[in-house]
Each structure stands twice: as structure tokens, then as C-alpha cells.
Amino acid sequence: MAASALYNELVAAEVWEALGLATEPRTVTPGRRPVMEIAGVPHELIRWTDRRSDQIAACLEDLEHEYVTAVDDKGELKFLPVVSERARAKLNGMAARKTRLPKQKTRPLAQLRKEWKDSAIRTSKVAVDVINSLQYWWNQPNVTWKALCATTCGHENIKYQTLISEPGQGHRLKDGTPVCTGAPSGAKVVASVPNGTRTWSDCGNTSSAGTFGFRFFPDSDGNYEGKEDLHQVGGGYGGHYWYAHTHNADHLGGDGGRMAINGLWTLGQDLGWARVLVHLPDTGAQTRQAKYHVINTDSKSPARSVQQRAGRWVSLGAFHFTGRRAVMLSNVTDDGTADEDIAWGSVAFQPLPGKPKNVVVAMGDSYSSGEGASEGDRDYYPETNYRSKLDDNARNACHRSTQAWSRQATMPGASKSIGQLDDSLDPSMDYHLIACSGARTYNVLPEDVDDSDLSKGESHYGEEPQMDKGYLDQNTTLVTISIGGNDSRFSKIIQQCLKSIGNGSCQGGTFDDKDSSINLRDQPFTGRPLETAVPGLMNQVVRTDITPVLREIHKRVQNAKIVLMGYPPLISEKGSCLNTGFSGMAIGLSEASAAWLDDTADTLSAEMQGAADDAKASGINVWFSNPKKDFAGKGVCGDPEQIHGLVKTLVKSDDPLKDWPLINQYGLSAQSFHPKIGGARLYANALERTMTGMGLYPSEYGYSCPARPSGGR
């Protein structure tokens, strides 16, 4: 959105806050931005109240005529025959003084209102019933009074008139439940309606520390079609929220589109550093691309994307405010086809004593998101474990877990894990987990990548590319990422190996997994044996794609350290628990195939180390963390087994037909061949070991991380 548009939103918000009025735009000149007028008041009546300017204009015209015709004693013109701007300004002041009525005695407000009303009826040419309706003041837009109510308004018809009492207020069975408590500690909450508004829910009247308002955009006929798409529900935090549908430019959205709706929350007090959180209701909030613009901060990335199915408070991050504190959310999204809801609930501003010591962003694929690190559905964030029976496109299987290794790890010198600090909204931690199961390098890269040799960023499970989510900025201190496993086609390779028959190695199978998103760069390996195709792909494609990812991250977080996390050896004990088939499944893994898979994992680790070295040589602060020794003997079939083998218990968003296409008939969960919760802990050990020597904290914090003994965790 243009800076001028944001400025207009802020100006309108100040008017709403100061006067308690709502405004609505009116198109004066087609193709230009509309002017803002008080909502619900006819334009003709506004012009009638502005008679003073007409009087001044008429007087000014007379004075200008006198000016250009004035003569001296000799009959010659005193002035030039053209009125200069300077002369006109002086004449305008004279006209204002000449037309100013003398001061009158103070009269009661009720008397003034009666006189104004009588005068308007006599002289404004506005319908009498419209003027009469204005005695009932409202402060919300899009409100009108119905004419001839006695004959046209509806009337209540009591169903049970005798013997049986009328049914009381209903209760929601499932969704739209109001949330009356649980705001972040010490936060200033701005609600979606004015302070003190009755919500008709268990929450009673709203409590708001600021203001909220909408802006709509007219169509070519001056109508505001977006208003027809706006609804409200007595749920969410405080018992009220609004919702509409998402629209992109092709579906009447876009900047200034007639279905576009901008909502603005403004806090009515000063703050320096603050954490900004948004509350997402349990229904009417579906979009995976809600883009919240945090206004008047020094962040170089103030727009943050949120998956709205969360049904809880979600942090946009910690910000240093430099002006009026506000947040704007539009229903315009890149994927908006009017099929998904977007909600405007409450926003919380939680004051912080200063910049958080740790600003951590966890990116990447399934091994970073926490795929498998969940007891069934329990530990997955629900918005990342969703599948609709009615719309398969609404599926989100990013499987971000509360037990992901970046959350289990503890920062050097800290007494609690990153996850514990994040969950408690500790002022020293600002953490964001945006990794997504199944992601490839182009699901991390931005859509508008400036390198023509790179694949453009693509959405995944409906979410924006990870760098486009907005969580990387100059305040970030640490970025963790695992990436390259899906680019190397490990899932397909494992499936081919499980289908192998006999004791031979699957390395003789044929590589035929093309990726249309990488500009045919995998074509030289198509049709070749896995034994040569996979190492070649890792060296010539995967490695060369990981380095630019690190480079693009560094562009956004030049003050941060980056940890590229490797992958563990998947199979232990020669895959003995997999090589006999199991549970009646005609699949298995030979010893030779298990050995080749582990060798291939080592090959990928070497290429990832090479990608990190390439990036470091160009001045990027990146470290490669290899978890191989942490998982020694603990892969699939290991003791204790810390990586899932074949998992047949499905979670809500699993789709075996898509996740395991070569062996889909066996109904496997995506958790298969991913670290368990204990495996994520082993990953956390590797991260902690790597962080020991990184020098994470600058001198401004007065802390130096002590070196650990060699071999320590």
C-alpha cells in the first residue's frame, strides 16, 4: 500500500478518536481519491451548513471588482487590472471580516439545535424526514433510517404466546465462542469496536485502549460494494470481531479495488519498544495470507503474514515505534478469490523494556517445522494441521510443532528453552517458527527474487514464500534453517528403496522425478541410475540453490547469525526392522539399500557444508551444524529409535495419496521417516553445540558466551 494511503488512514483514525465520528469517502472527480465526509449525513445538508464560505465567495467577487475598477483623483486605474495572489489573499480576509455576523448572547444548546433544525427544514431542500432522523445521532458508517416505519418495519411475532415461556438466548455449540480473558500480560488491547460497546456476549461491554475503523472504496457509480461483504460476530477476544472475504486484483480487490476493505487499529498512547499481537477467532478466519502492516516503526520489514486459523493470540513480533502506533489489515491477498474469510479482531500492544536480546526465526522444511515431533495431532499448531472435507485446496500440512528442535534448544546462558521463553512472552525473546513440511528452496526464496538465475519464490500449502512472510529484518539475531532434503527428492528415493525386491541395492533404480519449478536444471539426471543421478543433483543443483537462499536471508538480516542444519542418518541397525515387510505390507528395505541411503545422507551433508562454506566466503555469517553424531545408532530401527519408521496412524491433515504417491496404498502418515520428539531433542543438542562458539551476543548486552569443553552438549 502507498505511504499516502496509510497517511490517510491515520488522519481518519485521529478524527474518529477525537470527535467520536465515523467517516465515509465521496468521489468528487472520477479516477482520483475521494474526499472524506461524516458518515450518514447527506451531502446536500453538509453543503447547506457551509453557507459561510458561499457568503465569503460572493463578497470576495464584489471586492475584486472594486479592486480592478478603482481609480484615483485623475481617473486613472489605481491597480493592475489583474488581481494578484497576494492581493486576493488580503481581499479574502476583508471578505471574511465583512460577512462575519456580530456576536450573539449565549443560548442553550437545545435552543440552538431547534433553530438549526427549523432553518434546515426551511432552506436546505433536504427531505424533512431525513433532517428529523438526524436528531438521533450515530457514530458508525453505512446507517440510514427507514421511511414510513409504521407500515414497512418488521414486528415481532411471539411463537409461544401462552402456557410456554419464550425461549431464551441461544448458546453456540461449537464456533464463534467469545474469549473474555487471557490478554497478554500488561498489554494495551485495541478492540474492533469503540470502548464501552455492549457486545451481547458473556464478555459484557468492550474495553479498548484505542480506536478501530474501516475504509471502503467506491466503484465507478459511487457505490461501496465492499460494505456488503462485511459481517460481525459476537465472538473472538472481548466478544466482537468483523470478517469479510479475501480478494486479489483479479477478483475486484487490489489497491483501491471496489471490494477492498482496510481495517486500522490505533493505540491512543505512546510506546517505545512493544510486542504486537493479534487475536484470531475460532471461525470466520481462514486466510493463510493475512498481511498485517505495523505502522510507524523502524523495522525494515513491518508487514507480517499470519495464518488466521490459529484461534489464539499470535505475535507479529517486537517493534520499536517511532510515531503513532497503528496496525492495518486489508482483505486484499495474493490468493484472494472470495472463497476464504479474513477477520479483524483485537490487537494487543505489549510494552517492552527494550529490544529483545534474542530475535530468532526458524525457517526451512519438515525437519525444522517439527514434522513427526508430535504425539498424533497433540503438538502441532492446529492451523498447520488442517484439512477440509469440502475444499482440498484449503489443506495446510506445514506441521509446525511446539516440540520443534528450535523450540527445545536453549540459548547460551539462558535458564529456559526458546519455546518456554516464547510461550511466556518473555521480554528477552522474540521467536517465529515459519518452517513448513515439504518446503524446497523456492518455497523459502521471495517471489520477487532479484537474481534471474534463481527460481522465483512459490507459495506452499497456501502460505506465502517464507521470506515474503516478513519476519526477517535488521533486528533479527539468529536464523535457523534446514533445506535441501526435498530438493534432493529424498522422499521419492526412500519410496523407491522400500519397493525394491530382493537383497540388492535400490541405487540401481532410475531417477525420474522432475521438478518443473527449477527451469529444467534436473533434466541432465533424468533417466540415469540413482547411484549417479542423486549425487550429481545434490552437487550441481541443490548446493547451488542453498547458497543463494543463505545470501537472500543475509540481505534481510545483516546483523544476524545463520545456522544451516544438516540431516541425520535415517537408518540404524542396517534397517533390520524394515527388511522383512511388516503388518502385511509387501514393502521392505534391504541391507544394501539401507547402507546406500546412509551414504547418500552423508553426500547431502557434504554438499550442505560446501554451500555454507561458499556463503561464508562471501562474507555471510553462517555455520553448518551436523547432527550425525547425535543420531548415531538412534535412527529408524535404532535403540532407542528417535526417528519414526513407517507410521500408519494418520493426523488430521495427512493425505497418503499425495505424501507417499509411490506407496500410497499403505496409508502412511507424513510423520514417517521424521524425527520423533526425542529426535528433535537430539537436533536441539546439535544446535546448542553449534551456538556455543558463534558469539551470538553483541557487546551492547554486556554478555559473552563462555566456551564449552570439547565434546560438551
C-alpha positions in Angstrom: 0.0 0.0 0.0 1.3 3.5 -0.8 2.5 5.7 2.0 -0.1 8.3 1.2 -2.9 5.8 1.7 -1.5 4.8 5.1 -1.3 8.5 6.0 -4.9 9.0 5.1 -5.9 6.0 7.3 -4.0 7.6 10.2 -5.6 11.0 9.7 -9.1 9.4 9.6 -8.3 7.5 12.7 -7.4 10.7 14.6 -10.7 12.3 13.6 -12.6 9.2 14.8 -10.8 9.2 18.1 -11.1 13.0 18.7 -14.7 13.5 17.7 -16.2 10.1 18.1 -17.4 10.2 14.5 -17.1 7.8 11.5 -16.3 9.0 8.0 -17.0 7.7 4.6 -15.4 8.7 1.2 -17.2 10.6 -1.6 -16.0 10.6 -5.1 -15.7 14.2 -6.4 -13.6 13.6 -9.5 -13.7 10.1 -11.2 -10.3 8.5 -11.1 -9.0 10.5 -8.2 -9.1 9.7 -4.5 -12.4 10.5 -2.8 -12.9 13.2 -0.1 -13.8 12.0 3.4 -17.2 13.2 4.9 -19.1 12.4 8.1 -20.9 9.1 7.7 -24.7 9.2 7.4 -25.1 12.9 6.7 -26.5 13.8 3.2 -24.0 15.8 1.1 -26.7 18.4 0.4 -27.0 19.1 4.1 -23.3 19.3 4.5 -23.2 21.9 1.7 -26.1 23.8 3.4 -24.2 24.1 6.7 -21.3 25.5 4.7 -23.2 28.7 3.6 -20.5 30.9 5.2 -18.0 30.0 2.5 -20.6 30.9 -0.1 -21.1 34.3 1.6 -17.4 35.0 1.6 -17.0 34.0 -2.0 -19.8 36.4 -3.1 -18.3 39.2 -1.1 -14.8 38.5 -2.5 -16.2 38.7 -6.0 -17.5 42.2 -5.3 -14.3 43.3 -3.7 -12.2 42.0 -6.6 -14.4 44.0 -9.0 -13.9 47.1 -6.9 -10.2 46.5 -6.8 -9.7 46.2 -10.6 -12.0 49.2 -11.3 -10.8 51.6 -8.6 -9.5 55.0 -10.0 -7.5 57.8 -8.4 -8.3 61.6 -8.4 -7.1 61.8 -12.0 -9.4 59.0 -13.2 -6.6 56.5 -13.7 -6.6 52.9 -12.5 -5.1 52.6 -9.1 -4.1 49.0 -9.5 -3.3 46.5 -12.3 -6.4 45.1 -14.0 -5.5 41.6 -12.7 -5.8 40.5 -9.1 -2.5 39.0 -7.9 -2.4 36.1 -5.5 -1.1 38.4 -2.7 -3.9 40.9 -3.3 -6.5 38.1 -3.4 -5.4 36.8 0.0 -5.8 40.2 1.5 -9.2 40.7 -0.1 -10.3 37.3 1.1 -9.5 38.3 4.7 -11.5 41.5 4.2 -14.5 39.5 2.8 -14.4 37.2 5.9 -14.5 40.2 8.2 -17.3 42.0 6.3 -19.5 38.9 6.3 -18.9 37.9 9.9 -22.1 38.3 12.0 -21.9 40.1 15.3 -21.6 38.0 18.4 -24.8 37.0 20.0 -25.7 36.2 23.5 -25.1 32.6 24.7 -28.1 30.4 24.1 -28.8 26.9 25.4 -27.7 24.0 23.2 -31.3 22.7 22.9 -32.5 26.1 21.6 -29.6 26.2 19.1 -30.4 22.7 17.8 -34.1 23.6 17.4 -33.2 26.8 15.4 -30.7 24.9 13.3 -33.2 22.2 12.5 -36.0 24.7 11.7 -33.7 26.6 9.4 -32.6 23.4 7.6 -36.2 22.4 7.0 -37.0 25.8 5.5 -33.9 26.4 3.4 -31.7 23.3 2.8 -34.1 21.5 0.4 -33.2 18.2 2.3 -36.2 16.0 3.0 -37.9 16.7 6.3 -37.8 13.0 7.4 -34.0 12.9 6.8 -33.5 16.0 8.9 -35.7 14.7 11.7 -33.7 11.4 11.7 -30.5 13.4 12.5 -31.8 14.1 16.0 -30.8 10.5 16.7 -27.0 10.7 16.4 -24.9 7.7 15.3 -21.2 7.3 15.0 -20.9 4.4 12.6 -20.9 4.5 8.8 -23.5 2.9 6.5 -26.5 3.7 8.7 -29.8 5.1 7.4 -33.3 5.5 8.8 -36.2 3.6 7.2 -39.0 5.8 5.9 -42.6 5.0 6.9 -41.6 2.6 9.6 -45.1 2.2 10.9 -46.1 0.3 7.8 -42.8 -1.0 6.4 -40.8 -2.1 9.5 -41.0 -5.7 10.8 -42.7 -6.6 14.0 -42.0 -9.4 16.5 -44.3 -12.4 16.4 -44.0 -14.4 19.6 -44.3 -18.1 18.8 -45.3 -19.2 22.3 -48.0 -16.8 23.4 -49.5 -18.8 26.2 -48.5 -21.5 28.7 -45.0 -22.0 27.4 -42.4 -19.3 28.1 -40.5 -17.8 25.1 -37.1 -19.5 24.5 -34.2 -17.5 26.0 -30.9 -16.5 24.3 -29.3 -19.4 22.4 -25.8 -20.8 23.1 -23.2 -21.6 20.4 -22.5 -25.3 20.1 -19.0 -25.0 18.5 -17.7 -21.9 16.8 -17.7 -18.2 17.3 -17.2 -18.5 21.1 -16.2 -15.2 22.8 -12.9 -15.1 24.7 -13.2 -12.8 27.7 -9.9 -13.2 29.4 -6.3 -14.1 28.6 -4.9 -11.0 27.0 -1.1 -10.8 27.1 0.2 -9.6 30.4 0.5 -5.8 30.6 -0.8 -5.3 27.0 -2.8 -2.4 25.8 -5.7 -4.0 23.8 -7.4 -2.2 21.0 -10.8 -3.8 20.3 -12.7 -3.9 17.0 -15.5 -1.6 18.3 -15.4 1.6 20.5 -14.6 1.4 24.2 -17.7 0.5 26.2 -19.7 -1.0 23.4 -22.2 -3.6 24.5 -21.3 -7.0 22.9 -24.3 -9.0 24.0 -21.9 -11.8 25.0 -20.6 -13.1 28.3 -17.8 -10.5 27.9 -20.2 -7.6 28.6 -19.0 -4.2 27.3 -15.8 -3.9 25.4 -12.6 -2.4 26.9 -10.4 -0.7 24.3 -7.3 1.4 24.7 -7.6 2.9 21.2 -9.8 3.1 18.1 -10.6 0.9 15.2 -12.2 1.9 11.8 -12.7 0.8 8.2 -12.0 2.3 4.9 -14.0 1.3 1.8 -13.5 2.2 -1.9 -16.2 3.3 -4.3 -17.0 1.7 -7.7 -17.5 3.8 -10.8 -21.1 4.6 -9.7 -20.0 5.8 -6.3 -21.3 2.6 -4.5 -19.4 0.8 -1.8 -19.8 -2.8 -2.7 -17.2 -3.9 -0.1 -19.7 -2.9 2.7 -22.0 -5.7 1.5 -19.3 -8.2 2.2 -18.6 -7.1 5.8 -20.1 -9.1 8.7 -19.7 -9.1 12.5 -19.8 -11.9 15.1 -20.1 -11.8 18.9 -17.0 -14.0 19.3 -13.3 -13.6 19.5 -11.5 -11.7 22.2 -13.8 -9.3 24.1 -16.9 -10.7 22.3 -16.7 -9.0 18.9 -14.9 -9.2 15.6 -15.6 -8.4 11.9 -15.0 -10.6 8.9 -15.2 -10.4 5.1 -13.7 -12.4 2.2 -10.2 -12.1 0.6 -9.9 -10.5 -2.9 -7.0 -10.1 -5.2 -6.8 -7.7 -8.1 -8.5 -10.2 -10.4 -11.4 -10.6 -8.0 -12.2 -6.9 -7.5 -9.6 -6.3 -4.8 -6.2 -4.8 -5.3 -5.1 -1.3 -4.1 -8.4 0.8 -4.1 -10.5 -2.1 -5.6 -14.2 -1.8 -5.0 -14.2 -5.0 -2.8 -11.1 -3.9 -0.9 -11.6 -3.2 2.9 -8.9 -1.8 5.1 -9.2 -2.0 8.9 -7.0 0.2 11.1 -6.3 -0.2 14.8 -4.7 2.8 16.5 -3.4 2.9 20.1 -4.1 6.1 21.9 -0.8 6.3 23.9 2.9 6.4 23.4 5.2 3.4 23.4 8.8 2.7 22.5 9.5 -1.0 22.1 6.5 -3.2 22.1 5.4 -6.7 21.1 2.4 -6.6 18.8 -0.1 -9.5 18.9 -3.3 -10.1 17.1 -6.2 -12.3 18.3 -7.7 -14.7 15.8 -11.2 -16.1 16.4 -12.2 -19.7 16.0 -14.4 -19.1 13.0 -14.6 -16.5 10.2 -10.8 -16.5 10.0 -9.4 -18.8 7.2 -6.9 -17.0 5.1 -3.3 -18.1 5.1 -2.1 -14.8 3.8 -3.4 -12.1 6.2 -0.8 -9.3 5.9 -0.7 -7.0 9.0 1.1 -3.7 8.4 2.7 -2.4 11.7 2.9 1.4 11.1 5.4 3.9 12.3 8.3 1.6 13.4 11.9 1.5 12.3 11.6 -2.2 11.1 12.7 -2.6 7.5 10.0 -5.3 7.3 6.9 -4.0 9.1 4.4 -6.2 7.1 3.9 -9.6 8.7 1.8 -12.5 7.3 -0.3 -14.7 9.6 -2.2 -18.0 9.1 -5.5 -17.0 10.5 -6.9 -20.4 11.5 -4.8 -20.2 14.7 -7.7 -19.4 17.1 -5.5 -17.7 19.7 -3.2 -14.7 20.2 -0.4 -14.7 17.7 2.7 -12.4 17.8 3.7 -10.3 14.8 7.0 -9.5 16.6 8.7 -6.9 18.6 8.9 -3.4 17.2 10.4 0.0 18.0 7.8 2.6 17.4 8.8 6.0 16.1 5.3 7.6 15.8 1.7 6.9 16.2 1.2 3.2 17.0 -1.1 1.6 14.5 -1.8 -1.7 12.7 -3.5 -2.1 9.3 -5.0 -5.2 7.8 -6.6 -5.4 4.3 -8.7 -8.2 2.8 -6.5 -7.9 -0.3 -4.4 -11.0 -0.6 -2.4 -12.6 -3.5 -4.6 -15.7 -3.4 -7.9 -13.9 -2.7 -10.7 -15.4 -4.8 -13.5 -14.5 -2.4 -13.5 -18.1 -1.1 -11.8 -17.6 2.3 -12.7 -15.4 5.3 -10.4 -12.8 6.8 -11.1 -11.5 10.3 -10.4 -8.2 12.2 -10.4 -8.9 15.9 -8.4 -7.3 18.7 -4.8 -6.1 18.6 -2.6 -6.0 21.6 0.5 -3.8 22.2 2.6 -5.2 24.9 5.2 -2.7 26.2 8.8 -4.0 26.4 11.8 -2.6 28.3 13.8 -2.5 25.1 14.9 -4.6 22.1 14.7 -8.3 22.9 18.1 -9.9 23.5 17.2 -12.8 21.1 15.2 -12.3 17.9 15.0 -15.8 16.4 13.4 -17.0 13.1 13.2 -20.8 12.3 12.8 -21.5 8.6 13.0 -24.4 6.3 11.4 -27.7 5.7 9.8 -30.6 7.6 12.9 -31.2 9.7 12.7 -27.7 11.0 8.9 -27.4 11.3 8.8 -30.4 13.6 7.1 -32.9 11.3 7.0 -36.1 13.4 7.7 -34.3 16.7 4.1 -34.7 17.9 2.1 -37.3 19.7 -0.5 -37.6 17.0 -2.2 -34.2 16.5 -1.4 -33.0 20.0 1.8 -31.0 19.4 1.0 -29.5 16.0 -0.2 -25.9 15.8 -3.8 -26.5 14.5 -3.6 -24.0 11.7 -0.7 -26.1 10.2 -2.6 -29.4 10.6 -5.8 -28.7 8.8 -7.7 -30.5 6.0 -11.2 -29.6 4.8 -13.6 -32.3 3.6 -15.1 -29.7 1.2 -12.1 -28.0 -0.2 -8.8 -29.8 -0.7 -7.1 -26.5 -1.6 -7.6 -25.4 1.9 -5.3 -28.1 3.3 -2.3 -27.0 5.4 0.1 -29.7 6.4 3.1 -27.5 7.3 3.1 -29.4 10.6 4.8 -26.8 12.8 5.2 -28.4 16.2 5.6 -27.0 19.7 8.3 -29.7 20.1 10.4 -28.5 17.1 14.1 -28.5 17.8 14.5 -24.8 17.5 12.0 -24.5 20.4 13.5 -27.3 22.5 17.0 -25.7 22.3 18.3 -23.3 24.9 20.2 -20.1 24.1 23.7 -19.9 25.6 23.4 -18.6 29.2 19.6 -19.0 29.3 17.8 -20.9 32.0 14.8 -21.8 29.9 14.3 -23.2 26.4 13.5 -20.9 23.4 10.0 -22.4 23.4 9.4 -21.7 27.1 10.6 -18.1 26.7 8.3 -17.7 23.6 5.3 -19.2 25.3 5.6 -16.9 28.3 6.2 -13.8 26.1 9.5 -13.3 27.9 10.8 -9.8 27.0 14.2 -11.2 26.1 12.8 -13.4 23.3 11.1 -12.7 20.0 10.7 -16.1 18.2 8.9 -17.1 15.0 8.6 -20.6 13.5 7.7 -20.3 9.8 9.3 -23.5 8.5 6.9 -25.8 6.6 6.9 -29.5 5.9 7.7 -30.3 2.2 9.3 -26.9 1.5 12.0 -26.7 -1.2 14.4 -23.8 -1.7 12.0 -21.9 -3.9 9.4 -22.1 -1.1 11.8 -20.1 1.1 13.0 -17.6 -1.6 11.0 -14.5 -2.1 8.6 -14.3 -5.1 10.4 -11.2 -6.4 13.9 -12.6 -6.2 16.3 -10.3 -7.9 18.6 -13.0 -9.4 17.3 -14.1 -12.8 19.2 -17.5 -12.4 17.1 -18.4 -9.3 13.7 -20.0 -9.2 11.1 -17.4 -8.2 9.6 -18.0 -4.8 6.4 -20.1 -4.7 3.7 -20.5 -2.0 3.4 -23.8 -0.2 0.1 -25.1 1.3 -1.3 -21.7 0.5 1.2 -19.8 2.6 3.5 -17.2 1.1 7.1 -18.0 0.4 8.9 -17.9 3.8 11.0 -14.7 3.1 7.8 -12.9 2.0 6.2 -13.5 5.4 8.1 -10.5 6.7 9.7 -11.9 9.8 13.3 -11.2 8.8 14.6 -7.7 9.5 17.6 -5.8 10.9 16.7 -6.7 14.4 16.9 -10.5 13.8 19.8 -12.0 15.8 19.6 -15.7 14.8 18.1 -17.6 11.8 17.9 -21.5 11.8 17.1 -23.4 8.6 17.2 -26.9 7.2 16.7 -27.1 3.5 17.7 -29.3 0.6 16.3 -32.6 1.5 13.1 -32.2 -0.6 15.2 -30.6 -3.4 17.3 -33.8 -3.4 14.0 -35.8 -3.7 14.7 -37.9 -0.6 11.0 -38.8 -0.1 10.8 -40.3 -3.6 14.1 -42.1 -3.2 13.0 -43.7 0.1 9.8 -44.9 -1.5 11.8 -46.4 -4.4 14.1 -48.2 -1.9 11.1 -49.5 0.1 9.6 -51.0 -3.1 12.8 -52.8 -4.0 12.6 -56.6 -4.2 15.3 -58.9 -3.0 18.6 -58.2 -1.3 20.1 -55.8 -3.9 20.5 -52.1 -3.5 17.9 -49.6 -4.8 20.7 -47.4 -6.1 20.3 -49.1 -9.5 16.8 -47.7 -9.8 16.0 -44.9 -12.3 15.8 -41.2 -11.4 12.6 -39.8 -13.0 11.4 -37.2 -10.5 11.3 -33.9 -12.5 10.7 -30.5 -10.8 9.0 -28.0 -13.1 9.9 -25.1 -10.9 13.7 -25.2 -11.3 13.9 -24.4 -15.1 14.8 -27.9 -16.3 18.1 -27.9 -14.3 17.4 -31.5 -13.2 16.9 -32.7 -16.8 20.5 -34.0 -17.2 19.9 -36.5 -14.4 16.6 -37.8 -15.6 16.7 -41.5 -16.7 20.1 -42.1 -15.0 20.6 -44.6 -12.2 20.0 -43.2 -8.7 23.6 -44.1 -7.9 24.9 -41.3 -10.1 21.9 -39.1 -10.6 21.3 -38.2 -6.9 24.9 -37.2 -6.0 25.0 -35.2 -9.3 21.8 -33.5 -8.5 23.0 -32.6 -5.0 26.2 -31.2 -6.3 25.1 -29.3 -9.3 21.6 -28.2 -8.3 20.9 -28.5 -4.6 24.2 -27.0 -3.4 24.0 -24.1 -5.9 20.4 -23.4 -4.7 21.1 -23.5 -1.0 23.9 -20.8 -1.2 21.5 -18.2 -2.8 19.0 -18.9 -0.1 21.6 -18.1 2.6 22.5 -15.0 0.6 18.9 -13.8 0.4 18.5 -14.4 4.1 21.6 -12.4 4.8 20.4 -9.4 2.8 17.5 -9.1 5.2 19.3 -9.9 8.5 22.8 -8.5 8.1 23.2 -8.3 11.9 22.2 -11.9 12.5 24.0 -15.3 12.6 22.6 -18.1 10.4 22.7 -21.8 11.2 22.2 -24.2 8.3 21.2 -27.5 10.0 22.0 -30.8 8.3 20.1 -34.1 8.2 20.7 -37.2 10.3 21.4 -40.7 9.0 17.9 -42.1 8.8 18.6 -45.9 9.2 20.2 -47.8 12.0 20.9 -51.5 12.5 21.0 -52.0 8.8 17.3 -51.3 8.6 16.6 -54.7 10.2 13.1 -53.7 11.2 12.2 -52.7 7.7 13.7 -55.5 5.6 11.1 -58.2 6.1 8.0 -56.3 5.2 5.6 -55.6 8.0 2.0 -55.6 9.0 1.2 -57.5 5.8 2.8 -54.8 3.6 4.8 -56.0 0.6 7.5 -53.4 1.1 10.9 -53.7 2.7 14.4 -52.3 2.8 17.4 -54.4 2.1 20.7 -54.0 4.0 22.4 -52.8 0.8 19.7 -50.2 0.3 19.9 -49.0 3.9 23.7 -48.6 3.5 23.3 -46.6 0.3 20.7 -44.3 1.9 23.1 -43.5 4.7 25.9 -42.9 2.3 23.6 -40.6 0.3 22.7 -38.7 3.5 26.5 -38.1 4.0 26.7 -36.9 0.5 24.0 -34.3 1.1 25.7 -33.2 4.3 28.9 -32.6 2.5 27.2 -30.5 -0.2 25.4 -28.5 2.5 28.7 -27.9 4.3 30.0 -26.8 0.9 27.1 -24.4 0.4 27.7 -22.9 3.8 31.4 -22.5 3.0 30.6 -20.8 -0.3 28.3 -18.4 1.5 30.8 -17.7 4.3 33.5 -17.0 1.8 31.3 -14.1 0.5 31.1 -12.6 4.0 27.9 -14.2 5.3 27.8 -15.2 9.0 26.7 -18.8 8.5 27.5 -22.0 10.4 26.7 -25.6 9.3 25.5 -27.8 12.1 25.8 -31.6 11.5 23.6 -33.7 13.8 25.1 -37.0 12.6 26.9 -38.0 15.8 23.8 -37.1 17.9 21.7 -39.6 16.0 24.3 -42.4 15.9 22.5 -45.7 16.5 19.2 -43.8 17.0 17.7 -43.8 13.5 14.9 -46.0 12.3 15.3 -49.4 13.9 17.8 -47.9 16.4 17.8 -48.3 20.2 16.3 -46.0 21.3 14.7 -45.3 18.0 14.4 -41.5 17.6 13.3 -41.3 14.0 9.9 -42.7 13.0 9.8 -45.7 10.7 6.5 -46.5 8.9 3.7 -44.6 10.7 0.2 -45.7 9.8 -1.7 -43.6 12.4 -2.8 -40.5 10.4 -3.0 -37.0 11.7 -5.8 -34.6 10.6 -4.1 -33.2 7.6 -2.3 -36.4 6.3 -3.1 -37.4 2.7 -1.1 -40.6 1.9 -2.1 -40.3 -1.8 -0.2 -37.1 -2.1 2.5 -37.5 0.5 3.6 -41.0 -0.5 2.5 -41.4 -4.1 4.6 -44.5 -4.9 3.4 -46.4 -1.9 0.1 -44.6 -1.3 -1.8 -47.9 -0.9 -0.3 -48.5 2.5 -1.8 -45.3 4.1 1.3 -43.9 5.6 1.5 -40.7 7.7 3.8 -37.8 6.8 5.4 -38.5 10.1 7.2 -41.5 8.7 11.0 -41.1 8.5 11.0 -37.9 10.5 12.4 -37.3 14.0 10.2 -38.1 17.0 10.0 -35.6 19.9 13.2 -37.2 21.3 14.8 -36.9 17.9 14.0 -33.2 17.9 15.8 -33.0 21.2 18.9 -34.6 19.6 18.7 -31.9 16.9 18.5 -29.3 19.7 21.7 -30.7 21.2 23.4 -30.1 17.8 22.2 -26.6 17.6 23.3 -25.8 21.2 26.7 -27.2 20.4 27.0 -25.0 17.3 25.8 -21.9 19.1 28.5 -22.2 21.7 31.2 -20.8 19.5 29.2 -18.4 17.4 29.4 -15.2 19.6 25.7 -14.5 19.4 25.5 -11.5 21.6 27.0 -8.1 20.7 28.7 -6.1 23.4 25.6 -3.9 23.9 24.1 -6.7 26.1 27.2 -7.0 28.3 27.3 -10.7 27.9 29.9 -13.0 26.5 29.1 -16.7 25.9 31.6 -18.9 27.7 33.1 -21.7 25.6 32.1 -25.2 26.5 34.6 -28.0 26.9 35.2 -30.0 23.7 32.5 -32.6 23.2 30.1 -30.9 25.6 26.5 -30.5 24.6 
